[in-house]
Structure formats: C-alpha cells, structure tokens
Amino acid sequence: MAKKTVASLQTASKRLTKAIKMVKSPKTGAYTFVEAVMSPEEVDTFLKKK
C-alpha cells in the first residue's frame, strides 16, 4: 500500500497536512487514491486505517 504525506499547508494559526493513501477496492481489485487534509497529529492514524 502506498502512503505519502504530500504537503504541509498553513492557514492563519492552524498547520495542516495533506495526506494521500492508495487503497485497493475489494470489489474490483483496482487501486484508488484517498486524499485528506488534516492536522499533523492525525496523519499516522489516517495512514494506519484500512
């Protein structure tokens, strides 16, 4: 599974990170990319979820 943190974004007083995760579809077997913008503390939890 591919996991990558792409960019650190800053808005006003919040620091945000955009994380991209590659997920395999159980139905078709094709890979899709899931993107999310979150705080840096939540990135590890996002990447560990299946």
PDB file of N, CA, C and O in Angstrom:
ATOM      1  N   MET A   1       0.832  -1.164   0.000  1.00  0.00           N
ATOM      2  CA  MET A   1       0.000   0.000   0.000  1.00  0.00           C
ATOM      3  C   MET A   1       0.888   1.243   0.000  1.00  0.00           C
ATOM      4  O   MET A   1       1.839   1.324   0.777  1.00  0.00           O
ATOM      5  N   ALA A   2       0.594   2.177  -0.836  1.00  0.00           N
ATOM      6  CA  ALA A   2       1.392   3.403  -0.919  1.00  0.00           C
ATOM      7  C   ALA A   2       0.854   4.427   0.072  1.00  0.00           C
ATOM      8  O   ALA A   2      -0.355   4.636   0.173  1.00  0.00           O
ATOM      9  N   LYS A   3       1.754   5.050   0.788  1.00  0.00           N
ATOM     10  CA  LYS A   3       1.383   6.067   1.757  1.00  0.00           C
ATOM     11  C   LYS A   3       2.339   7.234   1.593  1.00  0.00           C
ATOM     12  O   LYS A   3       3.548   7.051   1.455  1.00  0.00           O
ATOM     13  N   LYS A   4       1.787   8.424   1.611  1.00  0.00           N
ATOM     14  CA  LYS A   4       2.664   9.568   1.429  1.00  0.00           C
ATOM     15  C   LYS A   4       2.019  10.819   2.016  1.00  0.00           C
ATOM     16  O   LYS A   4       0.820  11.048   1.858  1.00  0.00           O
ATOM     17  N   THR A   5       2.817  11.606   2.682  1.00  0.00           N
ATOM     18  CA  THR A   5       2.392  12.925   3.112  1.00  0.00           C
ATOM     19  C   THR A   5       2.957  13.906   2.107  1.00  0.00           C
ATOM     20  O   THR A   5       4.173  13.991   1.932  1.00  0.00           O
ATOM     21  N   VAL A   6       2.079  14.649   1.444  1.00  0.00           N
ATOM     22  CA  VAL A   6       2.491  15.450   0.301  1.00  0.00           C
ATOM     23  C   VAL A   6       2.946  16.847   0.673  1.00  0.00           C
ATOM     24  O   VAL A   6       4.032  17.270   0.277  1.00  0.00           O
ATOM     25  N   ALA A   7       2.144  17.561   1.417  1.00  0.00           N
ATOM     26  CA  ALA A   7       2.471  18.968   1.642  1.00  0.00           C
ATOM     27  C   ALA A   7       2.040  19.394   3.032  1.00  0.00           C
ATOM     28  O   ALA A   7       1.102  18.842   3.607  1.00  0.00           O
ATOM     29  N   SER A   8       2.722  20.359   3.548  1.00  0.00           N
ATOM     30  CA  SER A   8       2.302  20.993   4.790  1.00  0.00           C
ATOM     31  C   SER A   8       1.700  22.335   4.413  1.00  0.00           C
ATOM     32  O   SER A   8       2.360  23.175   3.801  1.00  0.00           O
ATOM     33  N   LEU A   9       0.455  22.528   4.779  1.00  0.00           N
ATOM     34  CA  LEU A   9      -0.262  23.753   4.443  1.00  0.00           C
ATOM     35  C   LEU A   9      -0.464  24.555   5.720  1.00  0.00           C
ATOM     36  O   LEU A   9      -0.732  23.986   6.779  1.00  0.00           O
ATOM     37  N   GLN A  10      -0.338  25.871   5.623  1.00  0.00           N
ATOM     38  CA  GLN A  10      -0.574  26.709   6.785  1.00  0.00           C
ATOM     39  C   GLN A  10      -1.684  27.689   6.472  1.00  0.00           C
ATOM     40  O   GLN A  10      -1.660  28.373   5.449  1.00  0.00           O
ATOM     41  N   THR A  11      -2.672  27.749   7.378  1.00  0.00           N
ATOM     42  CA  THR A  11      -3.750  28.717   7.249  1.00  0.00           C
ATOM     43  C   THR A  11      -3.888  29.435   8.584  1.00  0.00           C
ATOM     44  O   THR A  11      -4.050  28.797   9.624  1.00  0.00           O
ATOM     45  N   ALA A  12      -3.827  30.721   8.555  1.00  0.00           N
ATOM     46  CA  ALA A  12      -3.944  31.566   9.753  1.00  0.00           C
ATOM     47  C   ALA A  12      -3.094  31.015  10.888  1.00  0.00           C
ATOM     48  O   ALA A  12      -1.870  31.141  10.857  1.00  0.00           O
ATOM     49  N   SER A  13      -3.720  30.407  11.887  1.00  0.00           N
ATOM     50  CA  SER A  13      -2.950  29.883  13.007  1.00  0.00           C
ATOM     51  C   SER A  13      -2.898  28.359  13.012  1.00  0.00           C
ATOM     52  O   SER A  13      -2.224  27.769  13.856  1.00  0.00           O
ATOM     53  N   LYS A  14      -3.600  27.713  12.080  1.00  0.00           N
ATOM     54  CA  LYS A  14      -3.608  26.252  12.027  1.00  0.00           C
ATOM     55  C   LYS A  14      -2.564  25.743  11.050  1.00  0.00           C
ATOM     56  O   LYS A  14      -2.335  26.354  10.006  1.00  0.00           O
ATOM     57  N   ARG A  15      -1.931  24.627  11.384  1.00  0.00           N
ATOM     58  CA  ARG A  15      -0.992  23.965  10.480  1.00  0.00           C
ATOM     59  C   ARG A  15      -1.671  22.695  10.004  1.00  0.00           C
ATOM     60  O   ARG A  15      -2.082  21.869  10.818  1.00  0.00           O
ATOM     61  N   LEU A  16      -1.794  22.530   8.693  1.00  0.00           N
ATOM     62  CA  LEU A  16      -2.491  21.384   8.121  1.00  0.00           C
ATOM     63  C   LEU A  16      -1.563  20.595   7.212  1.00  0.00           C
ATOM     64  O   LEU A  16      -0.613  21.142   6.651  1.00  0.00           O
ATOM     65  N   THR A  17      -1.844  19.308   7.072  1.00  0.00           N
ATOM     66  CA  THR A  17      -1.071  18.427   6.210  1.00  0.00           C
ATOM     67  C   THR A  17      -2.026  17.691   5.289  1.00  0.00           C
ATOM     68  O   THR A  17      -3.093  17.244   5.709  1.00  0.00           O
ATOM     69  N   LYS A  18      -1.631  17.568   4.023  1.00  0.00           N
ATOM     70  CA  LYS A  18      -2.433  16.815   3.065  1.00  0.00           C
ATOM     71  C   LYS A  18      -1.814  15.424   2.936  1.00  0.00           C
ATOM     72  O   LYS A  18      -0.641  15.289   2.590  1.00  0.00           O
ATOM     73  N   ALA A  19      -2.610  14.395   3.217  1.00  0.00           N
ATOM     74  CA  ALA A  19      -2.127  13.016   3.153  1.00  0.00           C
ATOM     75  C   ALA A  19      -2.858  12.277   2.037  1.00  0.00           C
ATOM     76  O   ALA A  19      -4.064  12.447   1.855  1.00  0.00           O
ATOM     77  N   ILE A  20      -2.121  11.456   1.292  1.00  0.00           N
ATOM     78  CA  ILE A  20      -2.689  10.662   0.206  1.00  0.00           C
ATOM     79  C   ILE A  20      -2.378   9.201   0.482  1.00  0.00           C
ATOM     80  O   ILE A  20      -1.240   8.833   0.773  1.00  0.00           O
ATOM     81  N   LYS A  21      -3.422   8.370   0.385  1.00  0.00           N
ATOM     82  CA  LYS A  21      -3.262   6.945   0.645  1.00  0.00           C
ATOM     83  C   LYS A  21      -3.852   6.164  -0.527  1.00  0.00           C
ATOM     84  O   LYS A  21      -4.923   6.504  -1.030  1.00  0.00           O
ATOM     85  N   MET A  22      -3.148   5.115  -0.960  1.00  0.00           N
ATOM     86  CA  MET A  22      -3.636   4.272  -2.045  1.00  0.00           C
ATOM     87  C   MET A  22      -4.373   3.084  -1.423  1.00  0.00           C
ATOM     88  O   MET A  22      -3.816   2.370  -0.589  1.00  0.00           O
ATOM     89  N   VAL A  23      -5.641   2.876  -1.838  1.00  0.00           N
ATOM     90  CA  VAL A  23      -6.487   1.839  -1.263  1.00  0.00           C
ATOM     91  C   VAL A  23      -6.962   0.912  -2.369  1.00  0.00           C
ATOM     92  O   VAL A  23      -7.380   1.367  -3.434  1.00  0.00           O
ATOM     93  N   LYS A  24      -6.897  -0.394  -2.113  1.00  0.00           N
ATOM     94  CA  LYS A  24      -7.344  -1.383  -3.089  1.00  0.00           C
ATOM     95  C   LYS A  24      -8.823  -1.673  -2.862  1.00  0.00           C
ATOM     96  O   LYS A  24      -9.240  -1.944  -1.736  1.00  0.00           O
ATOM     97  N   SER A  25      -9.616  -1.617  -3.930  1.00  0.00           N
ATOM     98  CA  SER A  25     -11.040  -1.895  -3.855  1.00  0.00           C
ATOM     99  C   SER A  25     -11.265  -3.400  -3.733  1.00  0.00           C
ATOM    100  O   SER A  25     -10.740  -4.163  -4.544  1.00  0.00           O
ATOM    101  N   PRO A  26     -12.035  -3.844  -2.735  1.00  0.00           N
ATOM    102  CA  PRO A  26     -12.280  -5.279  -2.593  1.00  0.00           C
ATOM    103  C   PRO A  26     -13.168  -5.838  -3.709  1.00  0.00           C
ATOM    104  O   PRO A  26     -13.112  -7.028  -4.019  1.00  0.00           O
ATOM    105  N   LYS A  27     -13.979  -4.978  -4.303  1.00  0.00           N
ATOM    106  CA  LYS A  27     -14.917  -5.419  -5.337  1.00  0.00           C
ATOM    107  C   LYS A  27     -14.230  -5.619  -6.685  1.00  0.00           C
ATOM    108  O   LYS A  27     -14.406  -6.660  -7.318  1.00  0.00           O
ATOM    109  N   THR A  28     -13.447  -4.631  -7.131  1.00  0.00           N
ATOM    110  CA  THR A  28     -12.844  -4.690  -8.465  1.00  0.00           C
ATOM    111  C   THR A  28     -11.354  -5.000  -8.446  1.00  0.00           C
ATOM    112  O   THR A  28     -10.798  -5.421  -9.460  1.00  0.00           O
ATOM    113  N   GLY A  29     -10.712  -4.800  -7.321  1.00  0.00           N
ATOM    114  CA  GLY A  29      -9.273  -5.022  -7.234  1.00  0.00           C
ATOM    115  C   GLY A  29      -8.451  -3.847  -7.734  1.00  0.00           C
ATOM    116  O   GLY A  29      -7.221  -3.903  -7.722  1.00  0.00           O
ATOM    117  N   ALA A  30      -9.113  -2.785  -8.172  1.00  0.00           N
ATOM    118  CA  ALA A  30      -8.416  -1.595  -8.667  1.00  0.00           C
ATOM    119  C   ALA A  30      -7.983  -0.724  -7.485  1.00  0.00           C
ATOM    120  O   ALA A  30      -8.608  -0.741  -6.425  1.00  0.00           O
ATOM    121  N   TYR A  31      -6.921   0.022  -7.684  1.00  0.00           N
ATOM    122  CA  TYR A  31      -6.430   0.922  -6.644  1.00  0.00           C
ATOM    123  C   TYR A  31      -6.996   2.320  -6.862  1.00  0.00           C
ATOM    124  O   TYR A  31      -7.080   2.795  -7.994  1.00  0.00           O
ATOM    125  N   THR A  32      -7.380   2.969  -5.775  1.00  0.00           N
ATOM    126  CA  THR A  32      -7.852   4.345  -5.813  1.00  0.00           C
ATOM    127  C   THR A  32      -7.056   5.143  -4.790  1.00  0.00           C
ATOM    128  O   THR A  32      -6.467   4.578  -3.869  1.00  0.00           O
ATOM    129  N   PHE A  33      -7.043   6.443  -4.957  1.00  0.00           N
ATOM    130  CA  PHE A  33      -6.331   7.320  -4.039  1.00  0.00           C
ATOM    131  C   PHE A  33      -7.332   8.043  -3.156  1.00  0.00           C
ATOM    132  O   PHE A  33      -8.326   8.584  -3.641  1.00  0.00           O
ATOM    133  N   VAL A  34      -7.063   8.048  -1.861  1.00  0.00           N
ATOM    134  CA  VAL A  34      -7.890   8.752  -0.895  1.00  0.00           C
ATOM    135  C   VAL A  34      -7.056   9.912  -0.370  1.00  0.00           C
ATOM    136  O   VAL A  34      -5.957   9.712   0.147  1.00  0.00           O
ATOM    137  N   GLU A  35      -7.582  11.123  -0.506  1.00  0.00           N
ATOM    138  CA  GLU A  35      -6.870  12.318  -0.061  1.00  0.00           C
ATOM    139  C   GLU A  35      -7.614  12.951   1.106  1.00  0.00           C
ATOM    140  O   GLU A  35      -8.844  12.945   1.144  1.00  0.00           O
ATOM    141  N   ALA A  36      -6.868  13.493   2.050  1.00  0.00           N
ATOM    142  CA  ALA A  36      -7.474  14.184   3.179  1.00  0.00           C
ATOM    143  C   ALA A  36      -6.525  15.264   3.679  1.00  0.00           C
ATOM    144  O   ALA A  36      -5.306  15.101   3.652  1.00  0.00           O
ATOM    145  N   VAL A  37      -7.107  16.374   4.138  1.00  0.00           N
ATOM    146  CA  VAL A  37      -6.338  17.458   4.744  1.00  0.00           C
ATOM    147  C   VAL A  37      -6.658  17.432   6.232  1.00  0.00           C
ATOM    148  O   VAL A  37      -7.822  17.506   6.625  1.00  0.00           O
ATOM    149  N   MET A  38      -5.617  17.328   7.060  1.00  0.00           N
ATOM    150  CA  MET A  38      -5.812  17.187   8.497  1.00  0.00           C
ATOM    151  C   MET A  38      -4.632  17.774   9.250  1.00  0.00           C
ATOM    152  O   MET A  38      -3.650  18.211   8.651  1.00  0.00           O
ATOM    153  N   SER A  39      -4.741  17.778  10.559  1.00  0.00           N
ATOM    154  CA  SER A  39      -3.619  18.247  11.373  1.00  0.00           C
ATOM    155  C   SER A  39      -2.526  17.187  11.366  1.00  0.00           C
ATOM    156  O   SER A  39      -2.820  16.005  11.188  1.00  0.00           O
ATOM    157  N   PRO A  40      -1.278  17.584  11.555  1.00  0.00           N
ATOM    158  CA  PRO A  40      -0.162  16.627  11.512  1.00  0.00           C
ATOM    159  C   PRO A  40      -0.280  15.495  12.535  1.00  0.00           C
ATOM    160  O   PRO A  40       0.255  14.410  12.308  1.00  0.00           O
ATOM    161  N   GLU A  41      -0.967  15.725  13.652  1.00  0.00           N
ATOM    162  CA  GLU A  41      -1.126  14.692  14.671  1.00  0.00           C
ATOM    163  C   GLU A  41      -2.012  13.546  14.191  1.00  0.00           C
ATOM    164  O   GLU A  41      -1.861  12.419  14.663  1.00  0.00           O
ATOM    165  N   GLU A  42      -2.931  13.808  13.265  1.00  0.00           N
ATOM    166  CA  GLU A  42      -3.889  12.799  12.810  1.00  0.00           C
ATOM    167  C   GLU A  42      -3.388  11.982  11.621  1.00  0.00           C
ATOM    168  O   GLU A  42      -4.047  11.020  11.226  1.00  0.00           O
ATOM    169  N   VAL A  43      -2.248  12.337  11.046  1.00  0.00           N
ATOM    170  CA  VAL A  43      -1.757  11.679   9.833  1.00  0.00           C
ATOM    171  C   VAL A  43      -1.468  10.201  10.069  1.00  0.00           C
ATOM    172  O   VAL A  43      -1.860   9.363   9.257  1.00  0.00           O
ATOM    173  N   ASP A  44      -0.792   9.870  11.163  1.00  0.00           N
ATOM    174  CA  ASP A  44      -0.461   8.467  11.432  1.00  0.00           C
ATOM    175  C   ASP A  44      -1.716   7.609  11.560  1.00  0.00           C
ATOM    176  O   ASP A  44      -1.756   6.488  11.054  1.00  0.00           O
ATOM    177  N   THR A  45      -2.734   8.129  12.232  1.00  0.00           N
ATOM    178  CA  THR A  45      -3.988   7.391  12.385  1.00  0.00           C
ATOM    179  C   THR A  45      -4.650   7.170  11.032  1.00  0.00           C
ATOM    180  O   THR A  45      -5.163   6.085  10.761  1.00  0.00           O
ATOM    181  N   PHE A  46      -4.642   8.189  10.183  1.00  0.00           N
ATOM    182  CA  PHE A  46      -5.246   8.087   8.852  1.00  0.00           C
ATOM    183  C   PHE A  46      -4.533   7.039   8.005  1.00  0.00           C
ATOM    184  O   PHE A  46      -5.186   6.256   7.315  1.00  0.00           O
ATOM    185  N   LEU A  47      -3.214   7.016   8.047  1.00  0.00           N
ATOM    186  CA  LEU A  47      -2.460   6.082   7.219  1.00  0.00           C
ATOM    187  C   LEU A  47      -2.525   4.645   7.739  1.00  0.00           C
ATOM    188  O   LEU A  47      -2.345   3.707   6.963  1.00  0.00           O
ATOM    189  N   LYS A  48      -2.775   4.456   9.020  1.00  0.00           N
ATOM    190  CA  LYS A  48      -2.869   3.110   9.579  1.00  0.00           C
ATOM    191  C   LYS A  48      -4.229   2.470   9.337  1.00  0.00           C
ATOM    192  O   LYS A  48      -4.342   1.244   9.340  1.00  0.00           O
ATOM    193  N   LYS A  49      -5.277   3.293   9.125  1.00  0.00           N
ATOM    194  CA  LYS A  49      -6.612   2.742   8.869  1.00  0.00           C
ATOM    195  C   LYS A  49      -6.635   2.018   7.537  1.00  0.00           C
ATOM    196  O   LYS A  49      -5.972   2.425   6.584  1.00  0.00           O
ATOM    197  N   LYS A  50      -7.402   0.944   7.481  1.00  0.00           N
ATOM    198  CA  LYS A  50      -7.548   0.216   6.214  1.00  0.00           C
ATOM    199  C   LYS A  50      -8.865   0.533   5.581  1.00  0.00           C
ATOM    200  O   LYS A  50      -9.174   0.017   4.507  1.00  0.00           O
TER     201      LYS A  50
END
